[in-house]
Amino acid sequence: MVFRIIDASAFYAGIPFSSSNEFYTTSLIFDEIKHIKKNHDAIDILLTINRLKIQDPSSEFIDIAIEKSKKTGDFNQLSKQDVSLIALCLQLKGELITDDFAISNLAKNLDIKVSPLMTSGIKDVGIWILYCPGCRKNFDSGSECPSCGSILKRKLIKQN
């Protein structure tokens, strides 16, 4: 069985409403899309007929997702909701449906299958680094170069 885990953008795109597939999401994502729930009974129907399941990942998988996101440099770009999706994908060994670049980059670094919604998906997967455009030094953290004071920028180092 293929577990398909969807982010909030999938709800806005209408994916779970126009498909007969079964989908999973986390309670954090479900809370994020409550305004859809208030305006339509469609989400309640999906829940009732078991085409949408709300499941939260265990803390073990959340820890793995956070640790890896720090290594890839995606951590500061991800919300708690994003981390919960990645963790659930790891736990269920599922397919992630999203267009979010940071989520996709982390997922692919974790060997999670990613299916984009409305885009062609990310082209390059890699590790983000911080660098100083002034003195060309790389840094693990910070927002300003301690050497010259320039604002640090992010750059993706592509993986082959």
Secondary structure, DSSP 8 states (H G I E B T S, - for coil): ---EEE-HHHHHTTGGGS--S-EEE-HHHHHHTHHHHHH-SHHHHHHHTTSEEE----HHHHHHHHHHHHHHT-GGG--HHHHHHHHHHHHHT-EEE---HHHHHHHHHTT--EE-SSS---S--EEEEEE-TTT--EESS-SB-TTT--B-EEEEEE--
